[in-house]
Amino acid sequence: MVRRLNIRQGTEEREEGLSQYAVKSRLSRGREMDEDPCPIRTVFQRDRDRVIHAKAFRRLKHKTQVFIAPLGDHYVTRLTHTLEVSQIARTITRALNLNEDLAEAISLGHDLGHTPFGHVGEEVLNELYCRGFHHNEQSLRVVDVLENDGQGLNLTWEVRDGILNHSKSGLNSLQQDWGNIGTLEGAVCRIADIVAYINHDIDDAIRAGVINDCDLPPAAIAVLGISNSQRVNTMVSDIIEQSWLCPTITMSPRVLAATDTLRQFLFQRVYRSAQREANRAREVVRGLYDHFKKHQDKLPPEYLLHSKDPEQGIVDYIAGMTDQFAMRVAEDLQLSSANH
């Protein structure tokens, strides 16, 4: 008789060697619906796999990060951004002896609810929908409700908490205040998100010809480095050093100030520069919202089944679209209206 292997139990036993501040998978607060444990994977490893196999995860490859419908092949997409966040978060959690599997699951799921056209799409839906729209809340809705034909992914409390609380405006929040976030692994994912987008958005802006290397603030570059790899390495190393004793995930004042300087530079020189494309994106999202609000019967029926509020169904449908699909639907609607 072949003995049934329980690899998961061995992994859980090894987790006892993690930091006292780490979340041990066997001590997870659990899932909303109880499930039999997997003999191979811990609960957080299982959550990671569910996110990777989700339809919303696949669609991230065709969702904009900053530049809308760029012509080059090397611009960052929402998917490549997600992978960079995961890599940075795993590096930090491994160094701090936290739970790397939990950080990976949160990182891979944190942007599942992001709109097409980056934050432009998010801003429009927030303006139009009476309850407002925030991509972190929508990401949680994706894993709780929309995926798996309306059954959701039934993720653990810790992964859901990290997804919901990964987003917070302002770099000053990195110092001490992590709001309602429930785990250090979640805090790591939040700071990894900022490290990733600041650096790859600079690279994309240079690639697009919006800025060049010499435009970057000299004071910030003197602290962080001129290249992407130098800046990421400086930030990550500083986070690890400053967070070494836990239970706080933070940067040193010097690196934090330089990072915030770069972030402000991006808002002033990059994020506000592509207004022509942004205005077109706003028109598309607004047009789709108005159309489906007037013609709810044109909405795919499954989106009306997931909520008692028809407008929530409209938000779910639009937020789940890729950039290309949103533009294609908008063009088809224009053709249809022109023929009638």
N, C-alpha and C positions, 0 to 999 in steps of 0.2 A: 504494500500500500504506500502510495506517495504522500508524504506529509504535506499538508496545505501550508504554503508559505504565507507569512504575514510580514511583508516588507515594511508596511506602514508602521507597525509597532516598533520595529528597529529604528526607523527614522524619528519617531516620537521620543524614544529613549535617548537618542543622540541630541535631541533638542534640549534636553535637561542641562547640557553644557553651555547653552546660550546665556547671554546676559540676564541678570535678574529683571531687567526692564523689558525684555523681549516677550512677545506673545507666544506661548507654547501652543501648538496646534491642538493638542489633546485637551487644553483648557479653553478652547474657543467657546464663546457664548452660544454657538450653534446656529442652526438654520431655522427659518420660520416653520418649515415642514421637516420633521425628522426623517433621516435616511439611514439605511444600513451603512456602516463604514466600509470604505474601499480597502481591500487587503494590501494594496500596493501604494496608494497615494494618501497623503495626509489631506485634511479638509481644505487647506489652502492650496495645495498642489491641484486638487480636484477643481477648485474654483478657477485657478489659472487656466486649466484646460477648457473649462466651459466658456470662458471669455474668448479664448483663441478660436474656438469653433463657432462662435456666435456670428450671425449674419451681419450685425452692426459692426463687428470688428473688421470684417472683410471690406465693408464699404468705406472704411477710413482711408483706404489707398486712393480714393477719388474725391477726398474732401480737402479743401484748401486749408493751409496753415496761415499764410499771410497774403501771398500774391495770388490773385484770382486768375485761374486758367492760364498759367505761365506756359511759354512755348518750349522752354528747355526741359530736359529729362532729369535734371539733378536738383530741382527745387524740393524743399521739404513739404511733405504732405502730412495730414493728420496721422497717418499710419507710421511714417518714419519718425515723426515727433514722438509718438507713443513708445516706439522701440528705444529711442534715445533716453526717454524718461526712465524706462524700465532698466536700461543698462546703468544709468547713473545711480538710481535708487538701489539697485542690487550691490553696486560697488560700496556705497555708503553703509548699507545695512550689514554687509559681510564684514566690513572693517570694524563696525561697532558691535559685532556679535549679536545682532538682532535677527529677526526671522526673515530671511531672504525670500522665502516662498510667499509670505504674506505681502511683502513689498512688491514683488513681481506681479501678483494677482491684482493688487490695487492699481499699479501703474498701467497695466495692460487694459484695465477697464475704465480708467478715469475719464476718457473723452468719448465714450461710446455714444453719448447723447448730443454730441456737438453738431451744430447746424452746418449746412453747406455754406460756402463763402466765409468761413472763419467767423470772427467776432462780429462782422457786419450782419450776417444772418441772425446771430444771437440778439443783437441790438434791435433789429426790426421786429422779431417775434416778441421781444420784451415790451416793445411799444404797442403792438397790436393786441396781444392777448390780455384779457382783463385780469388774469391772475399773475401776469408777468412770466418771464422765461429766463431760466439760468441753466447753462449747459450741465453743471454738476448735478442739479436736481433731475434733469432729463436723463443723464447717464444712469442714475439710480432707477428711474422709471423703466429704462430699457432693460436692465437686468432683473427688475422685480416683476414687470408686467408684460413688456412688449415682445421680448424674445421667446423662442420656443412656442410659437403659435399662441401667444397670450398666457402661457403658463409661467413665464419667467425662468430664471436660472437657479433660483433657490440658493443664493450664495450665503456664506457665513456673515454674521453680524460684523465682524472686523473688516472684511473686504467691503461690505456695503457702506460702513462708516467712513472708510478711507476714500471711497469714490465720492460720496456726498460732500465731504469736507476738504477735498483736495484744493479747492479754489478759494483764494482770499485776496482781495485787492490790496496792493501796496506792499513794497518790500520791507517796510519797517516792521510788519507783522512777523518777520523772520526772527526778530530778536528774542522774544520770549513768549508772546501771546499766540497760541495755536488754536484759540477759540474752543470749539466743541470737539475737536478731533480726539478720538478715543485711544489711539495707539501711537507709539513712537514710529512704527513702520509707516503709518499714514502721514505723520509729520515729515518723514524722510521723502515720501513721494511728492508732497507739496513743494518742498524746497527743490527737489530734483526737476520738477516741472518748470520752475522758474529758471534754473540753471540751463536747462535744455533750450527753452524758447529764446532766451536772450541771445545765446550764442549762435544758434542756427539761423535766427532771423537776421543777425548781422551778416552772416555769410550769404544768405539769399539776397539781401539788399545790395551787397557788393556785386553779386552775380547779375543782378538786374540792372546795374549801373545807376542805382539811386544814390549810392554813396561809394566812397572808396576808403582804403585803409587809413589814409591821412586825415579823413574827416572825423575819425573816432576821438573822443575826448582824451587828450594826452594824460591827464591826471589818472583817469581810470585805467588806461592801457599800461601806465607805469606800474600800477599795482598788480593788474591781472595778466598782462601779456598781450601781444599783438595778434597771435594766431588763435584760431578756435580751440585747438588742443591745449595751448598754454592757458587760456582763460578757464576752460573747463577743469583742467588739472589744478589750477590755483584755487578755484572755488570749492571743488570737491575735497581737496586736501585740507582746506581751511575748515570746512564743515566738520570733517572727521576730527580734526584737532580740537576744535571748540566744543564739540559734542561728546568728547571722549568719556567723560565721567557721567554723562546722562544725568537726569532724564529730560534734557532739553536739546532740541535740534536747532542749531543756530550758526551764524557766521561771526567772525570777529568784526568789531566796528569798522576797521580799515577796509576789509574786503567787502563788507556790506555796503559801505558808502560808495565804493567804486562800482559795485554791481548796480546799485540804484542809479548812479550817474549814467551807466550804459542804458538802463531801462528808460530813463527819461529822454535820453538821446534818441532812442528808437521811436518813442511816441512823437517827438518833435520832427524828426527827419524822415522816418520810414512809414509809420502806420498812417500818417495823415497825407502821405504823398500820392497814393494811388487812388485819388478821389474819383476819377473817371470810371475805373473798374468797380469801385465801391458803390457808386451811384447806380450803375447798371445792376449790380447784385441786389441792392435795396429794391429796385423796381421789380425784379424777378420775384423776390420773396413776398413783397407786398401784393403783387399781382396774383400770385398763387393763393395767398391767404384770402384775399377779397373774393376770388373766383369760387373757391371751395366753400366759403361762408355763404355765398348766394346759391351755390349748387351743391348742397351736401350729398345729393344722390350720386354725384360724380366721384366722390371719395371712395377708395377701395373699402369694401364693406367691413373688413376685419378691423379697420381703425375706428369704426363706430361701435364695435363690440367691446373694446377695451376700456371704454369710459362712458359714463352717463351724460357727459358734457360733450356735445358734438364739436365744439371748438377745441377741446382737448385732443380729439381725434385729428383735427386739421393740423394742430401743432405737432402731434406725433408723426404724421405723414411727412410734413415739410422738413422737420428736424432730421428725419431719417434719410432724406434725399442726399445723393452726392451732388457735387457742383454740376456735373454734366447732365445728370438726370433732371435736375431742377430747371436748367436752361432749356432742355429738350421739351419738357412738359409745358413750360411757358411759351415756347415757340409754337407748339401744337395748338395751344389754346388760342393764340393770336390768329393762326390759320383758320381754326374752327370758327372763331367769331367773325372773321372776314368773309367766310362763305355763307353766313347767315345774316 
